[in-house]
Amino acid sequence: MMGSYAREQASTLLRRMAFCVHQAAQNLNARSIRDLHAAISQFSECLRIFHGFYPQGQVKKIRRRSQKMMQLAHEVLSRESALLVMASAGTPVSSTARMRISRERNQATQELVRLMVRWKRRNVSRKWRTRLGL
């Protein structure tokens, strides 16, 4: 009973995560990246809580691999937030700090895009679905 619930939850959250990867890769806006970050976090948390209901050894690997995408999404979002705060504080666009943060955000965005494209090309969600027995 509980095992089927755990698999159903993981399946739903993995499907949502795959959808968010697709949306974020297409839109590249703060909202889609925030949704992606939340979807990865929820999927990872589900795997952590119900780890005993999935094949041994797979959960740790999958969580570790999903953490990289979540970390990159976080880097993009934190720099985006910093830029918004700086803009509202009246920091000039040409300021060294604002330009540096903007450059860092762009680099993190490019890395995130590369990871999402590779994730989609390798059909990672299908592989994870199989490995988790979903």
N, C-alpha and C positions, 0 to 999 in steps of 0.2 A: 504494500500500500504506500508506504513512505517512499520507497524506491521509485515507484512510478511518478509520484509527485515531484521528486527531485529531478528526474529526467525530463519531465514536462516543463519544469521551471527553467532548467538549463537550455532546453531546446528553444523555448520562447525568447529567452534573453540572448542566446546566440543569434537567433534570427533577427532580433532587434539590433544587435551589434553590427551584423552584416549590412543591414539596411542603413544604419548610421554611417558606416564606412563609405558606402556608396554615395550617400547624401553629402557627406563632408568632402569627398573627393570632387564632387561636381560643383558644390557651392563655395567652399572655402571661406565661409563667413563664421563669425564668432559663435552664432547660435548653433550651427551644425557641428562645429568642433566641440562645443559644450555638451551637446547631445551625445556625441561620440564618446567623450570622456565619461559621462554618466553611464552610458550603456556598457562600456568596458568595466567600469567599477562595479556595476550591479551583477554582471556576468561573473566576474572574478569572485565577488562575495558569495554568490550562489555556489560556485565550485568549492570555495573554502568551507562553507557551512555543511554542504552535503557530500564532502569528499569521499566518504565511505561508501557511497552508492555508485561510484564510477570506477572503471578499471584502475587498478593500482599503478601508480607512477605517471599516469597521464595528466592528472589534475595539476601537479606541480609544474610540469613542462608547459602546459597550456597557459597557466596563470603567469608564468615567467615571460612567455612570449607576448602575451597581451599587455603586460606591464610596460613594454617599450613604447607601444603605440599610445598608451594612456599618459606616459611621461612626456612624450612629444606634444600631445594635445595640451597638456598642462603648461608646458613651456610657451606654446603659442598664446594660450589664454592669459597667462600671467603677464606676458609682455604687452598684450593688447590692453589689458586693464591698466598697466602702468602708463601706456601712451594716452589713454583716456583721462587718467588723473592729471597727467602733465598738461594735456590740452585744456582741461577745465581750470587748471591753475594758471593758465596763461603763459606757459613755457613756450618760447618761440620754436617754430618747426625746425629752424636751422641750428638749434642748440646742440652741443656735442652729445649730451646725455640722451636727448630725444632721438637723435640720428643713430646712436649706438643701439638703443633699445629697438628701434625700428629695423635696423639691420639684423639684430638677433632674432626678432620675430620672423622676418622673412626667411632666415636660414632655417629656423625651426619648422616653419610652414613647408619649405621645400623638402626637408627631411621627412616630415609627416606625409606629404604627398607621395614621395618615393615609396615609403613603407606601405601606404594604402594601395598603391598601384600594384606593388609586389604581392600584397595580401590577396587582392582580387584576382590577379593573374594566376597565382598558385592555388586558388580556390580553397583557402585556408579554412573557411567556415565549414565546408563539406568534409574536409579531412578531420577537423576537430569533432564534428558531429559523429563521424565513424569511430574515432578513437574513444569517445565518451559513451558509445553505445546508444545514441539517441535516435 
